[in-house]
């Protein structure tokens, strides 16, 4: 009889222990959910204007992250049009009126740099999925990005042109903006360090579509490769068409802004043979999820947008509440993201992965 009583007491104890453990798990899970639920994340991206296609891509990446990660938080979108003044207005509204916990944006380097001092003054994290100017590295301790700096991409691009394709005389055509200017400088410096020569470096004003003057100078310099750096769709298409019209017979490279359906649709035959070097479009797992949800390939910076929201959600789940706490958590983070490894350095930068695409028969074909 005593044995039966002892056994019964043992089973009761075990059951109580199991219930206690389950209770702790439920409580812990509830705490994590509570930490992200109710959080407000501002998003400053171009939803209209010349860079709207990039904004639409990032928006899809963010919405996919929110769904896949099961995040109970609010995304508050502001249309910055890739404009510095609009970015300033947007960040002021998000901080003062919407009381956001952190902000994702902007995509264009100039607009990001314009918003950064306001983020610093208010101790609010600003994390960009697309701004690549080298100047962002030193623009503040609250400024992060999930896309690598042009200091990495310019070096990678120079090595690809010089080593992989064996070109020695390079011409560069770029827009007169922060992103393009920084990229041009890094590309030029690294190409010449390798032993190559930049025979021409021609700038054009934002949204310009008449580029024959610049391209004629480039043609006269007799390059064996041209690198187009542009985020303006009309300018990029015009450059490709006018290169063909002027019968400049050389290999053409492009920055990641040229990897878009618009190039195939609008430049048509003029885009054939174009080689684009871009930041990662995402891991195979991310690409599959994106295609399942949207029935299309991920656009530029979609994966980086996903990673920006995932990084902030992890910081919040770890208990960060204030801007300072979120900032400190981000500096400590290291995880496998949609675009690759996310591991912020002391400047809030990531190293990133680059992909090479070539237009063949009207399609972008991966080369590496």
VEXVO-596495 format. One record per residue (C-alpha): x, y, z; residue number from 1. Coordinates in Angstrom, 1 decimal. Each point is the difference from the previous one (the first is absolute). Last residue first. Layout:
N
px,py,pz,k
X,Y,Z,NUM
...
//
This chain:
368
px,py,pz,k
28.7,33.3,-60.6,368
-1.4,1.0,-3.4,367
-3.8,0.3,0.8,366
-2.0,0.6,-3.2,365
-2.1,3.1,-0.4,364
-2.4,-0.5,-2.9,363
-0.5,1.5,-3.5,362
2.0,-2.6,-1.9,361
2.9,0.3,2.4,360
0.4,2.9,2.4,359
2.9,-0.8,2.4,358
-0.2,-0.2,3.7,357
2.7,0.0,2.7,356
-0.8,-0.3,3.7,355
1.5,1.7,3.0,354
-0.1,-1.1,3.7,353
0.1,2.3,3.0,352
2.6,1.5,2.3,351
-2.4,1.6,2.4,350
0.2,3.6,1.4,349
-1.2,1.4,3.4,348
3.3,1.8,0.5,347
1.3,-2.4,2.7,346
-0.8,-3.0,-2.3,345
-3.5,-1.4,-0.5,344
-0.3,-3.7,-0.6,343
-2.7,-1.0,-2.3,342
1.0,-3.1,-2.0,341
-1.9,-0.5,-3.3,340
-2.8,2.0,-1.7,339
-2.9,-1.7,1.7,338
1.9,0.0,3.3,337
2.3,-2.3,1.8,336
0.6,1.6,3.4,335
2.5,2.1,2.0,334
-1.2,2.8,2.2,333
2.2,1.8,2.6,332
0.0,3.4,-1.7,331
-3.8,-0.4,-0.5,330
-0.5,-0.5,3.8,329
1.8,3.3,0.8,328
-2.1,2.0,-2.5,327
-3.3,-1.5,1.3,326
1.0,0.8,3.6,325
0.9,3.6,-0.9,324
-3.2,0.5,-1.9,323
-2.0,-1.2,3.1,322
-1.8,-3.3,0.2,321
2.5,-2.9,-0.4,320
-1.4,-3.2,1.6,319
1.7,-2.7,-2.1,318
-3.2,-0.2,-2.1,317
0.5,3.7,-0.9,316
3.5,-0.6,-1.2,315
-1.1,-3.0,-2.0,314
-2.8,2.0,-1.6,313
2.4,2.7,-1.0,312
2.3,-2.5,-1.7,311
-2.9,-1.7,-1.7,310
-1.3,3.3,-1.3,309
3.3,0.9,-1.6,308
0.5,-3.5,-1.3,307
-3.3,0.1,-1.9,306
1.0,3.4,-1.5,305
3.3,-1.5,-1.1,304
-1.7,-2.8,-1.7,303
-2.3,2.4,-1.9,302
3.0,2.2,-0.8,301
-0.4,-0.2,-3.8,300
-3.0,-2.1,-1.1,299
-0.7,-3.6,1.0,298
-1.1,-2.2,-2.9,297
-3.7,-0.2,-0.6,296
-3.2,-1.9,1.1,295
-0.4,2.3,3.0,294
-0.4,-2.4,2.9,293
1.5,-3.2,-1.5,292
2.7,2.0,-1.7,291
1.0,1.7,3.3,290
0.1,-3.3,1.9,289
2.1,-1.6,-2.7,288
2.4,3.0,-0.2,287
0.4,-0.1,3.8,286
0.9,-3.6,0.1,285
2.4,0.3,-2.9,284
1.8,2.9,1.8,283
-0.7,3.5,-1.1,282
0.5,2.5,-2.8,281
3.6,0.5,1.2,280
1.5,3.4,-0.9,279
0.4,0.7,-3.6,278
2.5,-0.3,-2.9,277
-1.8,0.4,-3.4,276
1.5,-1.1,-3.3,275
-1.8,1.3,-3.1,274
0.3,-2.5,-2.9,273
-3.4,0.9,-1.5,272
-1.2,3.3,1.6,271
-0.3,1.9,-3.3,270
-2.2,-2.8,-1.4,269
-2.8,1.0,2.4,268
0.8,3.2,1.9,267
-3.6,0.4,1.2,266
-1.2,-3.4,1.0,265
3.3,-1.7,0.9,264
1.3,3.1,1.8,263
-3.4,0.5,1.7,262
0.1,-3.6,1.3,261
2.8,1.1,2.4,260
3.7,-0.4,0.5,259
1.2,3.4,-1.1,258
-0.1,1.4,3.6,257
2.5,-2.7,0.9,256
2.8,1.8,-1.8,255
0.6,-0.7,-3.7,254
2.7,-1.4,-2.2,253
0.3,0.4,-3.8,252
2.5,-1.8,-2.2,251
1.0,2.1,-3.0,250
-1.2,1.0,-3.5,249
-1.0,3.6,0.2,248
-2.3,0.2,-3.0,247
-1.3,3.5,0.9,246
-3.6,-1.4,-0.2,245
1.0,-3.0,2.1,244
1.5,2.2,2.8,243
-3.1,2.2,-0.4,242
-2.4,-2.9,0.8,241
2.0,-1.1,3.0,240
0.3,3.5,1.4,239
-3.6,0.8,-0.6,238
-1.1,-3.1,1.9,237
2.2,1.0,3.0,236
-1.2,3.6,-0.1,235
-3.6,-0.9,-0.1,234
0.4,-2.5,2.9,233
2.0,2.3,2.3,232
2.0,-2.0,2.5,231
3.2,0.4,-2.1,230
3.6,-1.1,-0.3,229
0.8,-1.1,-3.5,228
3.4,-1.8,-0.4,227
1.5,0.1,-3.5,226
2.6,-2.5,-1.2,225
2.7,-0.1,-2.8,224
0.3,3.7,0.1,223
0.8,2.1,-3.1,222
0.2,3.5,1.6,221
-1.9,1.3,-3.0,220
-2.9,-2.2,0.9,219
-0.1,1.4,3.5,218
0.0,3.5,-1.2,217
-2.9,-0.9,-2.4,216
-1.8,-1.6,2.9,215
0.1,3.1,2.1,214
-1.4,2.2,-2.8,213
-2.5,-2.7,-1.0,212
-1.5,-0.2,3.4,211
-3.5,1.5,-0.6,210
-2.2,-1.8,2.5,209
1.0,1.9,3.2,208
-2.0,-1.1,3.1,207
2.7,1.2,2.4,206
2.8,2.0,-1.7,205
2.7,-1.8,-2.0,204
3.6,-0.9,1.0,203
2.8,-1.2,-2.3,202
3.1,-2.0,1.1,201
2.3,-0.8,-2.9,200
3.2,-2.0,-0.6,199
-0.1,-1.8,3.4,198
3.2,-2.0,-0.3,197
0.7,-3.5,1.4,196
2.9,-1.1,2.2,195
-2.0,-1.5,2.9,194
0.4,3.2,1.9,193
-1.5,1.8,-3.0,192
-3.2,-2.1,0.2,191
-0.2,0.5,3.8,190
0.2,3.8,-0.2,189
-2.4,0.3,-2.9,188
-2.6,-2.3,1.6,187
0.2,1.8,3.4,186
-0.4,3.5,-1.6,185
-2.8,-1.0,-2.3,184
-1.9,-1.7,2.8,183
0.3,3.1,2.2,182
-1.2,2.3,-2.8,181
-2.9,-2.4,-1.0,180
-1.4,-0.3,3.5,179
0.4,3.7,0.9,178
-1.5,1.3,-3.3,177
1.5,1.2,-3.4,176
-1.1,-3.1,-1.9,175
2.7,-2.2,-1.4,174
1.7,-1.1,-3.3,173
3.4,-1.7,0.6,172
2.5,-0.9,-2.7,171
2.5,-2.9,0.6,170
3.1,-0.9,-1.9,169
1.5,-3.3,1.3,168
-2.7,-2.7,-0.5,167
0.8,-3.6,0.8,166
-3.5,-1.1,0.6,165
0.5,-1.9,3.2,164
3.1,1.9,1.2,163
-0.5,3.6,-0.9,162
-3.8,0.4,-0.3,161
-0.6,-2.4,2.9,160
2.6,1.6,2.2,159
-1.3,3.5,-0.6,158
-3.5,-1.1,0.8,157
1.1,-1.6,3.3,156
1.9,3.1,1.1,155
-3.0,2.2,-0.9,154
-2.3,-2.3,1.8,153
1.9,0.0,3.2,152
0.6,3.7,0.3,151
-3.5,0.3,-1.5,150
-1.2,-1.0,3.5,149
-1.8,-3.3,0.6,148
-3.7,-0.2,0.4,147
-1.6,-0.7,3.4,146
0.7,3.5,1.3,145
0.4,1.7,3.3,144
-0.2,3.6,1.2,143
-0.3,0.6,3.8,142
3.8,0.3,0.5,141
0.2,2.8,-2.6,140
1.0,1.0,-3.5,139
3.4,-1.7,-0.1,138
-0.9,-3.0,-2.1,137
-2.7,1.9,-1.8,136
2.7,1.9,-2.0,135
0.9,-3.2,-1.9,134
-3.3,0.4,-1.8,133
-2.1,-3.2,-0.1,132
-3.5,0.9,1.0,131
-2.2,-3.0,-0.7,130
-1.5,-1.8,3.0,129
0.6,2.9,2.4,128
-0.2,-0.2,3.8,127
-0.8,3.1,2.0,126
0.1,-0.5,3.7,125
-1.5,2.8,2.1,124
2.0,2.0,2.5,123
-1.8,3.2,-0.8,122
3.0,2.1,-1.1,121
1.5,-3.0,-1.8,120
-3.1,-0.8,-1.9,119
-0.2,3.7,-1.0,118
3.6,-0.1,-1.2,117
-0.7,-3.1,-2.1,116
-2.9,1.4,-2.0,115
2.1,2.0,-2.5,114
2.5,-2.9,-0.3,113
-2.8,-2.4,-0.8,112
-1.5,2.4,-2.7,111
3.4,0.3,-1.7,110
0.7,-3.8,0.2,109
-3.3,-1.0,-1.6,108
-1.8,-2.9,1.8,107
-1.2,1.8,3.1,106
-0.8,-1.8,2.2,105
-1.3,-2.2,2.8,104
-0.8,2.0,3.2,103
-0.1,-0.9,3.7,102
-2.4,0.1,3.0,101
-2.4,2.3,-1.8,100
-1.8,2.9,1.8,99
-2.3,0.7,-2.9,98
-0.1,3.7,0.4,97
3.5,1.1,1.1,96
2.1,-2.8,-1.3,95
-1.9,-1.1,-3.1,94
-0.8,3.6,-0.9,93
3.6,1.2,0.3,92
1.2,-3.1,-2.0,91
-2.4,0.8,-2.8,90
0.8,3.7,-0.3,89
3.7,-0.7,-0.1,88
-0.5,-2.7,-2.7,87
-2.1,2.3,-2.0,86
2.7,2.7,0.1,85
2.6,-2.6,-1.1,84
-2.0,-1.5,-2.8,83
-0.2,-3.8,-0.8,82
-3.8,0.6,-0.5,81
-0.2,0.1,3.8,80
-3.3,-1.9,0.3,79
-0.7,-0.8,3.7,78
-1.1,-3.4,1.1,77
-1.0,-1.0,3.6,76
0.6,-3.7,0.7,75
-1.8,-1.2,3.1,74
1.1,-3.0,2.1,73
-1.2,-3.5,0.6,72
2.8,-1.8,-1.8,71
-0.7,-3.6,-1.1,70
3.5,-0.3,-1.6,69
-1.5,-1.1,-3.4,68
-2.7,2.7,0.0,67
2.1,3.0,1.2,66
2.9,-1.1,-2.2,65
-2.2,-0.3,-3.1,64
-1.4,3.5,0.7,63
3.5,1.4,0.3,62
1.2,-1.7,-3.2,61
-3.1,1.3,-1.9,60
0.7,3.5,1.2,59
3.6,-0.3,-1.1,58
-1.1,-0.9,-3.5,57
-2.5,2.8,-0.2,56
2.6,2.5,1.2,55
2.5,-1.2,-2.6,54
-2.7,0.4,-2.8,53
-0.8,3.5,1.3,52
3.5,1.3,-0.7,51
-1.0,2.5,-2.7,50
-3.0,1.3,1.9,49
-2.6,-1.6,2.3,48
0.4,-2.5,2.9,47
3.5,1.1,0.9,46
0.8,-1.3,3.4,45
-0.2,1.1,3.7,44
-1.4,-2.8,2.2,43
-0.9,0.7,3.6,42
-0.2,-3.0,2.4,41
-2.6,0.1,2.7,40
0.1,-2.6,2.8,39
-3.4,-1.1,1.3,38
0.9,-3.6,-0.2,37
3.7,-0.5,-0.1,36
0.7,-0.2,3.7,35
-3.4,-1.6,0.7,34
0.8,-2.9,-2.3,33
3.2,-0.6,1.9,32
-1.7,0.2,3.4,31
-2.8,-2.3,-1.2,30
2.6,-2.6,-1.0,29
1.6,0.3,3.4,28
-3.4,-0.4,1.8,27
-0.9,-3.0,-2.2,26
3.4,-1.6,0.6,25
-0.3,0.6,3.8,24
-3.5,-1.5,0.0,23
1.2,-3.1,-1.8,22
2.8,-0.4,2.5,21
-2.5,0.4,2.9,20
-2.5,-2.5,-1.5,19
2.8,-2.5,-0.5,18
1.2,0.4,3.6,17
-3.6,-0.4,1.3,16
-0.4,-3.2,-2.0,15
3.3,-1.4,1.3,14
-1.0,0.8,3.6,13
-3.4,-1.7,-0.5,12
1.8,-3.0,-1.5,11
2.3,-0.2,3.0,10
-2.8,0.3,2.5,9
-1.9,-2.8,-1.7,8
3.2,-2.2,0.1,7
0.4,0.8,3.7,6
-3.6,-0.9,0.7,5
0.3,-3.2,-2.0,4
3.2,-0.9,1.9,3
-1.7,0.7,3.3,2
-2.8,-2.4,-0.9,1
//
